[in-house]
Amino acid sequence: MVAKSGSRLSHIANGQVKTDPKASLAERLVTLDRELTDVILAHQPDTGAVEEVFVNSNPQSTLKLGQARGVCLLALARAGMPVHEYATRLVKKALVGTGAAEKAQVQAMLKVLLPGVKLAGADAADALAVAICHAHMGR
């Protein structure tokens, strides 16, 4: 999570939801919903932003990602906040200046924009990138 005050970004928190890989998909989605709801309650954001689904070479992975994304959309909407969606290329362009940026370039820019912030992992970095994109869009 980030907050924007004028032209300055502030890091609030970042993290990752870990689910049991041995659990059923339904159980993993419940865990995701519970953990995200806890974050919403703890930090009381006024808006949410989610990356749009991208299609990769594995249709099963794409489907599971879409289901997890649906849980995120639901949790944010259930909390009564507006939810904005951003294409991956737009997120990369907002941070790095090109929609074709590599993950490493996005993570390097996160270090510039949020100096001293310790990232909880690649998924947390992706989420912060979406949050910063949203802050830059001024919605």
N, C-alpha and C positions, 0 to 999 in steps of 0.2 A: 504494500500500500504506500502511496505517496500522496502528499498534499501539495497544493500549489498556492503560493501567496505572492501575488504580483507576477514577477518573472522567475521567482525562486521556487525550486522543488525541495521538498523535505521528505525524507524517508520516515515512514511510520513503522512498518513491519514487513517482513517477508518470511515465507516458509513454504513447506510442501506437505501435502497430505499423503501419508504412507498407508497403504492398505495391504492386507494379508494376501499375497499372491495365490495362496491355497484356497482362499475363500471364494464362494460363488460370485459371479458378476453382480447379482442383486445385493449381496452382503457388502461388496466393495462400494457399490453406489450409495448404500445407506451410510457407510462410514464417511464417504465424501460429503454427503449432505450434512451429517452431524457436525463434522469438523468445520465445514464452511459456515454453517449456522453459528457455531461457537465464535469464529473469527468476526462475523458480522456483529454479534452481540457484544463482543469485547471492544471493538473499535468504532462501532456506529458510523460507518461510512454513509455519505449522502447519495452516492451513485456507484454503479458497478460497470465494469468493462470486461468483455470476454472476447477472446480471439475467435474468428470464424473458423469453421472446420476446413481443413485442407485435405485433399484426397491424396493418399500415398499409394505405393505399389501393393500394399496388403489390405484388401477390402475388409477383413475381420478387424484389423487394427483401426481402420477408419471408422467402422461402425461403433466400436467400443469407445473411441474418442468422442464420437458424436453423442453417445449416451451419457458419458461423463459431463460433457459440455451442457447437455440438457439439464442435468442435475444442478449445475452451477447457475444456469439461467433461472431455474425454478427457485433456488434458494435466495437469489438476489431479488427476484420479483416478489416472492412471498414476504420478504422483509420490507416491501413497499417502496423500493428505490427504482429509479429509472435505470435501465440496463442498455449499454451501448455495445455494439459489435464492430470489430475491426479486422480487416483482412491482414494476413501475415505480411504481405508485401507493404501495406500501408504502415504497419508497426515498424518494420525495418527502415522504411524511408523516413519516418518521423524521428527515429533515433540516429541513424547513420547517414541518411541522405540518399540512399539508394534502396530500392525494394529487393534488390538481389544480394543484399549483404549476407555474409555468413554469420552463424551463431557466435563465433569468436569475436567478430566485429561488434555485434550488438552488446555482448558482455563487456567488451573493452569500453564502449561508450557509456554503459551503465556505471562503470568505475569513474568515469569523468564527470557524469551528471550527479552521481551520488557518492562522492569521495568518502572512503573509510567504511562504507557499508559492506558487511559480510553477507554474501549471498548463501542461502540455504541449499542451493543446488541449481541445476539447469532449469528445472520447472519454475522455480522461484524467480530466476532471472527472466524467463519468458513472461511471467505474470507482471513483474515490475516494468518490463518493456511495454506491455499493453497499458498499464496504468499511466506511464509517462506519455505514451501516444495520446491517451485520452485527455490528460492534462493539457497537452499541446493543442488539442483540437478545441479546447475552450468550451466544452459542453457542460 
